[in-house]
């Protein structure tokens, strides 16, 4: 295909490099599939994992990262604690002083992986 796309015949070194790269990509894909299966095996039995999978755009990887980040979700007394852990709590502090007219923004002080 390179012969037609770049306008010259590929040499032996280019053919070898292309072969090595395609094998590397194939191996990486196989490793990813194995890790995803292992994640499903480890997390699949938990009801929290199954619940997270029902959230739109939450696949096996994101659900596993969320569970790994928060640990046991039953240890939180309320949603505010989880928001704080993720850094999604609102903060209106500016330059060390609080202002009643400051617009609250998320604090981003928590775990970025969870955010």
C-alpha positions in Angstrom: 0.0 0.0 0.0 2.9 2.3 0.7 4.1 1.9 -2.9 0.9 3.6 -4.1 0.4 6.1 -1.3 3.9 7.7 -1.0 4.9 7.2 -4.6 8.0 5.1 -4.0 8.9 1.4 -3.4 9.4 0.7 0.3 12.8 -0.8 1.1 13.5 -3.8 3.2 14.0 -1.7 6.4 10.6 0.0 5.9 8.9 -3.3 5.4 10.5 -4.7 8.6 9.5 -1.6 10.5 5.9 -1.8 9.3 5.8 -5.5 10.3 7.2 -4.8 13.7 4.7 -1.9 14.2 1.7 -3.9 13.2 2.7 -6.8 15.5 3.2 -4.3 18.3 -0.3 -2.8 17.7 -1.8 -6.3 17.6 -0.1 -7.2 20.9 -1.2 -4.0 22.5 -4.8 -4.6 21.5 -4.7 -8.2 22.9 -3.3 -6.8 26.2 -6.1 -4.2 26.4 -8.7 -6.9 25.8 -7.1 -9.1 28.5 -7.1 -6.2 31.0 -10.7 -5.4 30.2 -11.7 -9.0 30.8 -9.8 -9.0 34.1 -11.5 -5.8 35.1 -14.9 -7.3 34.4 -14.0 -10.5 36.3 -12.8 -8.5 39.4 -15.6 -5.9 39.4 -18.4 -7.8 37.7 -19.8 -9.4 40.8 -20.4 -6.2 42.7 -23.8 -4.5 42.5 -22.1 -1.1 42.6 -20.2 -1.8 39.4 -23.3 -3.1 37.7 -25.1 0.1 38.8 -22.3 2.3 37.5 -22.6 0.6 34.1 -26.1 1.8 33.7 -24.9 5.5 33.7 -24.6 6.8 30.1 -21.0 6.8 28.8 -19.8 4.7 31.8 -18.1 1.6 30.4 -16.2 -1.1 32.2 -13.0 1.1 32.5 -14.7 4.2 33.8 -16.8 2.3 36.2 -13.8 0.4 37.5 -11.8 3.7 38.0 -14.7 5.2 39.9 -14.9 2.3 42.2 -11.2 2.1 42.7 -11.1 5.8 43.5 -13.9 6.0 46.0 -13.5 2.5 47.5 -16.5 1.4 49.5 -19.3 3.8 48.5 -21.3 2.8 51.7 -18.7 4.6 53.8 -20.0 8.0 52.7 -22.7 9.5 54.9 -24.1 11.8 52.2 -23.5 12.9 48.6 -21.7 16.1 49.8 -18.8 13.9 51.0 -18.5 12.3 47.7 -18.6 15.6 45.9 -15.8 16.9 48.1 -13.7 13.8 47.4 -14.1 14.5 43.7 -13.5 18.2 44.0 -16.9 19.0 42.7 -18.0 21.0 45.7 -18.6 24.7 45.2 -16.2 27.3 46.5 -16.6 31.1 46.4 -13.3 31.9 48.0 -11.2 34.6 46.2 -7.7 35.7 47.2 -8.0 34.3 50.7 -11.2 36.3 51.4 -14.8 35.3 51.1 -17.1 37.4 49.1 -20.9 37.4 49.0 -20.9 38.4 45.3 -18.3 36.0 44.1 -19.5 33.4 41.7 -19.0 29.9 43.1 -16.9 27.5 41.0 -16.0 23.9 41.6 -13.0 23.6 44.0 -11.1 21.0 42.1 -9.3 20.1 45.4 -10.3 16.5 45.3 -9.2 13.5 43.2 -8.9 14.4 39.5 -9.5 10.8 38.3 -12.9 10.9 39.9 -13.8 14.3 38.5 
